[in-house]
Amino acid sequence: TDDASLDAAFDALGSRWPTIDFVVDAIAFSDKSELTGRCLNTSLANFKNSMDISAYSFIEFDRRAYRLM
């Protein structure tokens, strides 16, 4: 959720390697308190936050990686 961290990470990668051939995204997240019990009990707030971090972050990740490809 921190664009500045993504920018810094890809700036560091770009200063070390001028191009990259591929990226691997392995980010997943959920509030630990929501990982107990049944999936059916997941709150909407946790679901939205998990999707933002786990899925939408892939788009932001790709936007930065694309510049190095």
C-alpha distance (Angstrom), angle and dihedral (degrees) to the residues before:
residue distance angle dihedral
T1 . . .
D2 3.81 . .
D3 3.81 111.6 .
A4 3.80 91.6 -174.0
S5 3.82 90.0 59.7
L6 3.79 91.5 51.0
D7 3.81 90.6 47.8
A8 3.81 91.3 49.9
A9 3.79 92.7 47.8
F10 3.80 93.8 51.3
D11 3.80 92.1 42.4
A12 3.80 88.0 55.5
L13 3.81 91.4 47.4
G14 3.79 91.0 47.6
S15 3.78 92.4 51.3
R16 3.79 90.4 53.5
W17 3.82 99.9 38.4
P18 3.80 120.6 24.0
T19 3.81 91.2 -155.4
I20 3.78 137.9 19.4
D21 3.78 128.8 -157.4
F22 3.81 100.8 -152.3
V23 3.79 144.7 -8.9
V24 3.78 132.4 -140.6
D25 3.79 118.2 -147.8
A26 3.78 113.7 -160.3
I27 3.79 102.0 157.7
A28 3.78 119.0 135.0
F29 3.78 128.8 159.3
S30 3.76 143.4 -179.6
D31 3.78 133.8 160.0
K32 3.80 104.1 -94.2
S33 3.78 91.9 -134.3
E34 3.83 88.1 61.7
L35 3.81 93.8 53.6
T36 3.78 94.2 76.6
G37 3.75 122.7 81.4
R38 3.77 125.0 8.1
C39 3.78 128.2 -12.9
L40 3.80 87.1 -130.5
N41 3.79 89.1 68.8
T42 3.80 95.1 60.3
S43 3.78 110.8 126.8
L44 3.79 122.2 -124.5
A45 3.82 90.5 -121.5
N46 3.80 91.8 54.8
F47 3.80 91.8 45.3
K48 3.82 92.1 52.5
N49 3.81 92.4 46.2
S50 3.81 91.5 46.9
M51 3.80 91.6 50.2
D52 3.80 91.4 48.3
I53 3.79 92.6 52.1
S54 3.80 99.1 34.1
A55 3.80 102.0 37.4
Y56 3.81 113.1 15.1
S57 3.80 91.5 45.2
F58 3.81 85.7 66.5
I59 3.82 89.0 65.3
E60 3.81 92.9 49.8
F61 3.81 89.0 45.4
D62 3.81 90.6 52.0
R63 3.80 93.5 48.2
R64 3.77 89.4 59.8
A65 3.79 96.4 39.3
Y66 3.80 92.0 50.5
R67 3.81 90.9 66.0
L68 3.81 89.3 60.9
M69 3.80 96.0 47.0
